[in-house]
Each structure stands twice: as structure tokens, then as C-alpha cells.
């Protein structure tokens, strides 16, 4: 029997929960550098390329060999600015969650294969290991209602919840963008935040943090990992 959500239904102009974890539930992020590298790859894929600037570096007489090699690598790199929007994310030590919207029916697969392969190569090189990093291919599940969309964003942002520790202090998720504490230009939070007031009972912060022991599980149970 296929693993849960490994059989994917791709539809244009639709939202998806994408997730994966380390093989045998092993760590895939060990320190801040690992988290930072994964996020830098997301940035590379989701922000527009400045091809004019990259080509000027590549042909510039004052560019050193490393700068030219980096420019050539970026020119060859896949880019998903026009086809993938990232709404929320959370990176945990042994797994990750992404909530994305794709505008065509095929971009997610290319996007995730590029991201997973690139990060696995980085991780294996850094830690001198071989073999698969992730537990099979990524999982992707279609979000079919507004309720699922909102409660899934809540579920993702609550992943780091530990009693007594403020959620907004966790540095490896998009939650701080939703609270206005930082602005990451490759996060599209408006599709979700527009459902809420800026403050008070109907705010997104209250939606996420009220009754923190409640996981909105009835809305998202078909969209998530069975366990981490």
C-alpha cells in the first residue's frame, strides 16, 4: 500500500500541503546553518532571477572565477516565481511542512524534486554521509476548502509548540511574518491573513494561539503526517 499522501493529485491554481521527514525519522536539520541553507534554497527558487545582473557578472572583466561560477549556477537554476507561491512553512529537526499554491498542474513536482535533491546533496557533503536523506519522496495533498486552508496554516505554525515557550520566538517558521515581526519577500501571507482582523479576538494570532492544545485535527487529519 502506498504511503499516506504519496499518491499525488495535481491541479492548477490550487493549494497543497507538502511535507517530508528524515529517513528513519533521523534529523535533517542539525544546526542553524542547515536551517539557513534550506531557506536560502527556497529564496533562490521563489524570488525572480536578476538575469541581466547575473550575465553582467558572468561576462565582466572584473569578476573573479568564483563570482562567475556562482552566476552561471544561478542562471541554470530552476525558478518558480511565476508558478509557485509559498504561504507558510515550518522546519523542525526531523521534518518540514510547506503550504504552497501552484498556478499550473506540474510545478510542484519539479520544485520539490529540485529542492530535495539540492538540500540532500548539501547535507550529505557537509556531514560526510551517503544515501537517502528523506523518507521516500515528498508527500503532497490537495487542500479542498477554506477551512482546511486556514486550519492547516494553524497546524503548521503550531508545530514548534512547547508549553511556556512563545510560538513567535521560534525562528524557523513563517509565523513571525504573520505577526508583522519580520517581512520575508518570498512569503505570500495575504491569502490567509486577509481572513482575519489585525488584532483582537478575530486576529490570526488569536486563531493560532488560543487553546494551543487543540490541533484543529478534524479539519486537517487527511492532510498531515500520522506522526513525526
N, C-alpha and C positions, 0 to 999 in steps of 0.2 A: 504494500500500500504506500503511495507517495506520502512524503512528509507533509504536515499541515501547511497549507498555503504555498506549496512548491509548484502546484499547477496553476499557472497564471492566466488571468483573463485581461487582456489589454484593450482599452477603449480610449479613443481620443477625447480630449477635454474632460478628463476625469481625475479624481483624487485617489491616491494609493497610500497605504501603509507599507513601508518597506523595512525589513529588519533582517538581521542575521546575528549569529553569535560564534564564538570561537569553537573550533573542533574540540570535542570532549569538554565543552564549557570552559576551555582554557582562556587566559587573559589575552585580549587583543590590543589593549592599551595598558602600558605598564607605567609610563610617567607622562609628565606634561608635554614632552616633545612628541610622543606618539599621538596624543590628542591633537596637538597643534598641526602635525603633518597631515592627519586625516582631514582636518578643517581646511587646511591650505589647498588640498586637492579639490574639495568641494568648491572653494572660491575660484580655482582655475577653471573648473568646468562650467560654473554658473554665471560668472561675470563675462561681459563681452571682451573679446580679444582686441587689443590695440595693434592691429596688423601693420599699420603704417609705421608705428614706432618700432615694432619688432623687426621689420625689414630694414629700417634705417640702422639698427644695431648690427644686424647681420651683414650689411654691406659697408658699415662705417670703418674708415681707416683708423679711427682711434679706439675701436672696440677690441678688447683682448679676446683670446681664444675661448675663455670660459663664458664671457658675455655672449659671444657668437653662438656657442653650443647651446646655451640656455635659451637664446632667442629662437634658434632652429627647433629646439624641443617644443617650445610653446606654440610655434606656428603649426607644428604637426599634431599637436594635442587636440583631441576631440573637444568640442564646445557645444553646450546645450542651452545657451542663453535664450534662444527663441522657442525652445521646446519643453524645458523643464523648469518648474518653479518649486523651490523648497520653502515649505510653510513652517514646519517645526522640526527640530531634531533633538536627540539626546544620546550622548555617548556614555556608556557605562563600561566598567573594566572588562567585562567579557561579552558584551553585545552592544548593538546600536539600533536606534529607531530613526527613521526618516518619514516625514509626511510630505508628499510631493503631489504636484499636479503636472500632468503631461498634456501637451496640446495636440500631439498626434498619437498614433497607436503603437509606436515602436521605440520611442526614445528611451524609455526607462530601461529596457534590456541592454542597450548599448551603453547607457550612462552607468548602470550598476556593474556591468562587466568591466568597464574601463576603471571605475573607482576601486572595485575589489581587487582586480589584478595589480593595479599600481600600488595600492597600500600593502598587499601581501608581499610584493617584491621588496618594498622598503623594509617591512618588518623582518622578513627572513634575512635580508642582508645585514640589518643592524644587529640582530640577535644570533646571527650565525646558525640559522636553522634551515631545514628543508621540509618540503611537504606542504600540505594544505593548511591554511590558517583558519579558514571559516568552515563551519559545519555544513558542508554542501553549498549549493547555490543559494543566493539570496531569496527571501520569501517576499511576495508582493500580493496584496489583497485589495480588491476594489472597494472603495467606500461608496455606499449606496444611498445615504441620507444625510441631511444636515445634522441630525442628532449624532450619528456616527462620527462625522467630521469634527464636531465640537468636543465630544467626549473622548475621542481618540487623542486630540491635542492635549486634553487634560491628562489622560493616561500617560502620554509621553513625557510631559513636563513634571509629572509626579514620580517618575521612575527613581530619582535620587532621594526620595523622601526618607528621612530618618527623624524620629521623634526628637524634638528640641533643636533641630538644625534647620534654619530658614531655607526654603527651596530656592529663593533668589540668590543665595550665596553659592550655589553650585555653578562652577564656571563652564561646564561642558555641555550646555544645552542652550536652546534659543529662548528660554523663559525670560531672561533679562531684557531681550528685545521687546517682549510683550508688555513689560512693566515700564518701558521707557528709560531703563538704566543704561542701555547702550544701543547703538544702531549699527547693525551689520547689513551692508547694502545688498548682499545676496540672499537675504531672508525676506520673503514676502509674507508678512504677518497680517496684512489688511483683510484678506479673505476671511479670517477668523475674528480678528479684533473688532471688525465692524458690526458684529452681532452684539457687542457689549457696550456699556457705558464706560466713561473714563474713570469713574470712581463710584464707591458705594456698593450697595447690595448687588447691583447688576453689572459690576465690573468683572473683567476677566480674572483679575487676581482673586476676587472672592469666589468666583466659579471654580478655580483650581484649588484654592487653599481651604475653603470651608469643608468641614468633615473630611479631613485628609485620609482617614482610614477607609473611606468609601472609594471604590475604584471604578465607578461607572461601568461595572463589568457587564451588565445586561446589554449595554449599547455596543460594546466592543469585543465581546468574548470570541467572536469569529474572526477578529482582525489581529489577534495578538499571539505571542508565544504562550505555550501552555505553562512553561516555567523557564526561569533563567538560571 
